[in-house]
């Protein structure tokens, strides 16, 4: 099994867009099949990054 490349999206003003794009790229590369356990863990990590970025942008807007 090949190692899963991880990407750490930078937390900048466009961090939500970067995290969203990282999720899209990750899922496109695996289109048409179920995620393996290690891939599910990476997807979960990416979702957490996206959620933190989104919360940060909401807090800045408030």
BALOBA-1460 file (C-alpha; in Angstrom, 3 decimals):
// residues 62
<rec num="1" residu="x" x="0.000" y="0.000" z="0.000"/>
<rec num="2" residu="x" x="1.310" y="3.445" z="-0.890"/>
<rec num="3" residu="x" x="1.623" y="6.026" z="1.887"/>
<rec num="4" residu="x" x="-1.032" y="8.705" z="1.904"/>
<rec num="5" residu="x" x="0.405" y="12.120" z="1.128"/>
<rec num="6" residu="x" x="-0.684" y="14.663" z="3.681"/>
<rec num="7" residu="x" x="-1.100" y="18.296" z="3.006"/>
<rec num="8" residu="x" x="-1.147" y="20.881" z="5.741"/>
<rec num="9" residu="x" x="-3.253" y="23.767" z="4.440"/>
<rec num="10" residu="x" x="-1.823" y="27.103" z="5.531"/>
<rec num="11" residu="x" x="-4.043" y="29.065" z="7.878"/>
<rec num="12" residu="x" x="-4.328" y="32.377" z="6.086"/>
<rec num="13" residu="x" x="-7.189" y="34.640" z="5.077"/>
<rec num="14" residu="x" x="-8.145" y="32.100" z="2.420"/>
<rec num="15" residu="x" x="-7.617" y="29.062" z="4.656"/>
<rec num="16" residu="x" x="-11.219" y="27.911" z="4.229"/>
<rec num="17" residu="x" x="-10.765" y="27.828" z="0.463"/>
<rec num="18" residu="x" x="-7.431" y="26.030" z="0.802"/>
<rec num="19" residu="x" x="-8.841" y="23.428" z="3.179"/>
<rec num="20" residu="x" x="-11.871" y="22.908" z="0.949"/>
<rec num="21" residu="x" x="-9.641" y="22.439" z="-2.084"/>
<rec num="22" residu="x" x="-7.458" y="19.953" z="-0.188"/>
<rec num="23" residu="x" x="-10.588" y="17.906" z="0.563"/>
<rec num="24" residu="x" x="-11.700" y="18.053" z="-3.072"/>
<rec num="25" residu="x" x="-8.296" y="16.934" z="-4.357"/>
<rec num="26" residu="x" x="-8.138" y="14.147" z="-1.799"/>
<rec num="27" residu="x" x="-11.589" y="12.798" z="-2.706"/>
<rec num="28" residu="x" x="-11.145" y="13.195" z="-6.482"/>
<rec num="29" residu="x" x="-8.060" y="10.989" z="-6.298"/>
<rec num="30" residu="x" x="-10.213" y="8.268" z="-4.737"/>
<rec num="31" residu="x" x="-13.382" y="8.667" z="-6.805"/>
<rec num="32" residu="x" x="-15.409" y="5.547" z="-7.398"/>
<rec num="33" residu="x" x="-14.285" y="3.544" z="-4.395"/>
<rec num="34" residu="x" x="-14.721" y="3.441" z="-0.655"/>
<rec num="35" residu="x" x="-12.067" y="5.037" z="1.505"/>
<rec num="36" residu="x" x="-9.667" y="2.715" z="3.276"/>
<rec num="37" residu="x" x="-9.249" y="3.107" z="7.052"/>
<rec num="38" residu="x" x="-6.085" y="5.224" z="6.751"/>
<rec num="39" residu="x" x="-7.787" y="7.375" z="4.111"/>
<rec num="40" residu="x" x="-10.824" y="7.867" z="6.345"/>
<rec num="41" residu="x" x="-8.482" y="9.086" z="9.074"/>
<rec num="42" residu="x" x="-6.858" y="11.560" z="6.671"/>
<rec num="43" residu="x" x="-10.271" y="12.742" z="5.447"/>
<rec num="44" residu="x" x="-11.325" y="13.291" z="9.057"/>
<rec num="45" residu="x" x="-8.164" y="15.326" z="9.663"/>
<rec num="46" residu="x" x="-8.863" y="17.458" z="6.595"/>
<rec num="47" residu="x" x="-12.420" y="18.078" z="7.781"/>
<rec num="48" residu="x" x="-11.093" y="19.249" z="11.140"/>
<rec num="49" residu="x" x="-8.723" y="21.669" z="9.400"/>
<rec num="50" residu="x" x="-11.622" y="22.983" z="7.306"/>
<rec num="51" residu="x" x="-13.850" y="23.375" z="10.370"/>
<rec num="52" residu="x" x="-11.158" y="25.302" z="12.279"/>
<rec num="53" residu="x" x="-10.612" y="27.583" z="9.281"/>
<rec num="54" residu="x" x="-14.336" y="28.194" z="8.880"/>
<rec num="55" residu="x" x="-14.755" y="29.007" z="12.569"/>
<rec num="56" residu="x" x="-11.832" y="31.414" z="12.363"/>
<rec num="57" residu="x" x="-13.420" y="33.266" z="9.453"/>
<rec num="58" residu="x" x="-16.788" y="33.435" z="11.234"/>
<rec num="59" residu="x" x="-15.093" y="34.845" z="14.344"/>
<rec num="60" residu="x" x="-13.279" y="37.461" z="12.241"/>
<rec num="61" residu="x" x="-16.563" y="38.507" z="10.638"/>
<rec num="62" residu="x" x="-18.297" y="38.894" z="13.999"/>
